[in-house]
Amino acid sequence: MKRLRTDLEGREAIADYLQAEFSFLENTGVLAPHPGGRSAGLERLEQFQLEKYGKQRNFLDGEVGRLSPYISRGCIELEEVRQWALRHGKSNSVEKFVSELAWRAFFHLVYEEEGDRILKDMEKPKVSMRHHQTTLPEDIASGETGIPSMDTFIAMLKETGYLHNHARMYLASYIVHFRRVSWRVGADWMYGLLIDGDFASNHLSWQWVASTFSHKPYIFNRENLERYAGSVLSGDPRKGDPFNYSYEELSEQLFGSEYQPERSRTSGSYR
Ligand SMILES: Cc1cc2nc3c(=O)[nH]c(=O)nc-3n(C[C@H](O)[C@H](O)[C@H](O)COP(=O)(O)OP(=O)(O)OC[C@H]3O[C@@H](n4cnc5c(N)ncnc54)[C@H](O)[C@@H]3O)c2cc1C
């Protein structure tokens, strides 16, 4: 087997070399915003302002770790990150951050236990999914849905391989519940585009959104989008905004009147 060179200096030189070796790979001409490797991962950890995380983590422009490309590729260990966080003492930010790390650990334990069963519904869906499509509509694949928020997220995903957690949830919810596409189709598509693609975290999060690994479907409305993603990203008013409804109205439109969502303050917002 041919060994790859490891003596090249600089990201451009490495990218050119890889392009020549693997000419079948699509050349976007743009390097990913996350430089690879352990030292880049540790540098990112240094820059991360953990004290802001508790209050800002749900906002698309808020402070989050952006560590998943390094954690998922083994450049930095989950436990190492947890220990780093715990050294900051007790605070809401530390607690929230460690609990997010725990989601990853949990999804991995589930995968270890269940294996490829995570590719199928883990639980009965809480809303009907009998007629969900089993192919991804072309406008979603190309990022031309006509809905500014969703097209922005798809473009970001394609260009950078990274999306904020809240954007992943919005996009997954849009695909599964608003467009009625099978969660598995959406999960496979997103996994293929992520720089931090992690089978357990990705597929089980899609199931969480779909309601086959949670007690209710995750949906959002325009108010939620505007609060966390900024008004510029919502629907196109000229074409009608599919998100511009109350949660009760959306629930009725998407799932019919048989489905009775529990009335909770957090309904539809981030877990
Ligand atoms: C539909 C969907 C698909 C996803 N696919 C992936 C994936 O393929 N790979 C992946 O690593 N994460 C995935 N996640 C989880 C989460 O979105 C990312 O880990 C997170 O956005 C990465 O950004 P960050 O490092 O800034 O996160 P931070 O908020 O700073 O969190 C720190 C770390 O905790 C872990 N983490 C945080 N939230 C979650 C979560 N909900 N589930 C599992 N781990 C979490 C990650 O390792 C992350 O790097 C997915 C979530 C959704 C809703």
The ligand as an SDF file (V2000), in Angstrom:
LIG
                    3D

 53 58  0  0  0  0  0  0  0  0999 V2000
  -29.0950   16.9730   13.5830 C   0  0  0  0  0  0  0  0  0  0  0  0
  -27.7950   16.9840   14.3720 C   0  0  0  0  0  0  0  0  0  0  0  0
  -26.6900   16.3240   13.8650 C   0  0  0  0  0  0  0  0  0  0  0  0
  -25.4860   16.3190   14.6040 C   0  0  0  0  0  0  0  0  0  0  0  0
  -24.3830   15.6590   14.0960 N   0  0  0  0  0  0  0  0  0  0  0  0
  -23.2330   15.6450   14.7970 C   0  0  0  0  0  0  0  0  0  0  0  0
  -22.0630   14.9800   14.2900 C   0  0  0  0  0  0  0  0  0  0  0  0
  -22.0860   14.3370   13.2270 O   0  0  0  0  0  0  0  0  0  0  0  0
  -20.9180   15.0660   15.0180 N   0  0  0  0  0  0  0  0  0  0  0  0
  -20.8510   15.7090   16.2350 C   0  0  0  0  0  0  0  0  0  0  0  0
  -19.7710   15.7530   16.8540 O   0  0  0  0  0  0  0  0  0  0  0  0
  -21.9530   16.3090   16.7540 N   0  0  0  0  0  0  0  0  0  0  0  0
  -23.1190   16.3050   16.0710 C   0  0  0  0  0  0  0  0  0  0  0  0
  -24.2190   16.9340   16.6020 N   0  0  0  0  0  0  0  0  0  0  0  0
  -24.1450   17.5120   17.9550 C   0  0  0  0  0  0  0  0  0  0  0  0
  -23.7620   18.9950   18.0210 C   0  0  0  0  0  0  0  0  0  0  0  0
  -24.5420   19.7480   17.1400 O   0  0  0  0  0  0  0  0  0  0  0  0
  -22.2890   19.2550   17.7220 C   0  0  0  0  0  0  0  0  0  0  0  0
  -21.4730   18.3960   18.4700 O   0  0  0  0  0  0  0  0  0  0  0  0
  -21.9350   20.6880   18.1060 C   0  0  0  0  0  0  0  0  0  0  0  0
  -22.7530   21.6070   17.4100 O   0  0  0  0  0  0  0  0  0  0  0  0
  -20.4910   20.9500   17.7820 C   0  0  0  0  0  0  0  0  0  0  0  0
  -20.1620   22.3020   17.9740 O   0  0  0  0  0  0  0  0  0  0  0  0
  -19.3260   22.7810   19.2180 P   0  0  0  0  0  0  0  0  0  0  0  0
  -18.0840   21.9810   19.3520 O   0  0  0  0  0  0  0  0  0  0  0  0
  -19.2170   24.2570   19.1030 O   0  0  0  0  0  0  0  0  0  0  0  0
  -20.3250   22.4200   20.4200 O   0  0  0  0  0  0  0  0  0  0  0  0
  -20.3520   22.8980   21.9140 P   0  0  0  0  0  0  0  0  0  0  0  0
  -21.7240   23.4070   22.1850 O   0  0  0  0  0  0  0  0  0  0  0  0
  -19.2290   23.7600   22.2760 O   0  0  0  0  0  0  0  0  0  0  0  0
  -20.2220   21.5090   22.6980 O   0  0  0  0  0  0  0  0  0  0  0  0
  -18.9600   20.9500   23.0610 C   0  0  0  0  0  0  0  0  0  0  0  0
  -18.8550   19.5250   22.5970 C   0  0  0  0  0  0  0  0  0  0  0  0
  -19.8710   18.7300   23.1990 O   0  0  0  0  0  0  0  0  0  0  0  0
  -20.3270   17.7320   22.2780 C   0  0  0  0  0  0  0  0  0  0  0  0
  -21.7410   18.0080   21.9830 N   0  0  0  0  0  0  0  0  0  0  0  0
  -22.3830   19.1810   22.1360 C   0  0  0  0  0  0  0  0  0  0  0  0
  -23.6910   19.0400   21.8290 N   0  0  0  0  0  0  0  0  0  0  0  0
  -23.8640   17.7520   21.5000 C   0  0  0  0  0  0  0  0  0  0  0  0
  -24.9780   16.9960   21.0920 C   0  0  0  0  0  0  0  0  0  0  0  0
  -26.2000   17.5310   21.0060 N   0  0  0  0  0  0  0  0  0  0  0  0
  -24.7890   15.6940   20.8010 N   0  0  0  0  0  0  0  0  0  0  0  0
  -23.5640   15.1240   20.9010 C   0  0  0  0  0  0  0  0  0  0  0  0
  -22.4620   15.8050   21.2930 N   0  0  0  0  0  0  0  0  0  0  0  0
  -22.6110   17.0810   21.5810 C   0  0  0  0  0  0  0  0  0  0  0  0
  -19.4770   17.8810   21.0220 C   0  0  0  0  0  0  0  0  0  0  0  0
  -18.3990   16.9940   21.1050 O   0  0  0  0  0  0  0  0  0  0  0  0
  -19.0210   19.3280   21.1040 C   0  0  0  0  0  0  0  0  0  0  0  0
  -17.8270   19.5570   20.4190 O   0  0  0  0  0  0  0  0  0  0  0  0
  -25.4260   16.9530   15.8770 C   0  0  0  0  0  0  0  0  0  0  0  0
  -26.5760   17.5960   16.3710 C   0  0  0  0  0  0  0  0  0  0  0  0
  -27.7470   17.6270   15.6180 C   0  0  0  0  0  0  0  0  0  0  0  0
  -28.9540   18.3340   16.1790 C   0  0  0  0  0  0  0  0  0  0  0  0
  1  2  1  0
  2  3  1  0
  2 52  2  0
  3  4  2  0
  4  5  1  0
  4 50  1  0
  5  6  2  0
  6  7  1  0
  6 13  1  0
  7  8  2  0
  7  9  1  0
  9 10  1  0
 10 11  2  0
 10 12  1  0
 12 13  2  0
 13 14  1  0
 14 15  1  0
 14 50  1  0
 15 16  1  0
 16 17  1  0
 16 18  1  0
 18 19  1  0
 18 20  1  0
 20 21  1  0
 20 22  1  0
 22 23  1  0
 23 24  1  0
 24 25  2  0
 24 26  1  0
 24 27  1  0
 27 28  1  0
 28 29  2  0
 28 30  1  0
 28 31  1  0
 31 32  1  0
 32 33  1  0
 33 34  1  0
 33 48  1  0
 34 35  1  0
 35 36  1  0
 35 46  1  0
 36 37  1  0
 36 45  1  0
 37 38  2  0
 38 39  1  0
 39 40  1  0
 39 45  2  0
 40 41  1  0
 40 42  2  0
 42 43  1  0
 43 44  2  0
 44 45  1  0
 46 47  1  0
 46 48  1  0
 48 49  1  0
 50 51  2  0
 51 52  1  0
 52 53  1  0
M  END
$$$$
